[in-house]
Amino acid sequence: MRRNLSISFLALMAWATHPVSAHHSYSDYDRSERYELRGTLTEVHWANPHIVFTVNDGERDIRIEWVTITGAEKTAATRDQFVPGEEVVVIGSRNRDPDVHIMTVIKEVRLPGKNWQWLSPGGTPSRP
């Protein structure tokens, strides 16, 4: 009985940790890409493991997987700055599959209406 519980526990732990290891795989993205997305912020999900925005570029909704809440706080970004309906510019990497509308490895976020800009630590700003 004890052996069965140990095997069950190990199987459960392997299953529970599998999504964590897959979560940070960026193999579906060109990490060196500096794709610029300009659109309207339609949704903000301010939570861990990542802050997630939805941006509509006039044709489709694109999911933006940004930083953690702690990462945002370290750079003085706050939830109150991001209001649905505002124009946003995001520079990062798109999924290699054109049917998957997700961006990650975000290098820059701008809110032109507020003259506000966030740069990934170590990032370089784009030229307007």
Buried (B, 14 or more C-beta within 10 A) or exposed (E): EEEEEEEEEEEEEEEEEEEEEEEEEEEEBEEEBBBEBBBBBBBBEBEEEBBBBBBBEEEEEBBBBBBEBEBBEEEEBEEEBBEEEBBBBBBBBBBEEEEEBBBBBBBBBBBEEEEEEBBBEEEEEBEE
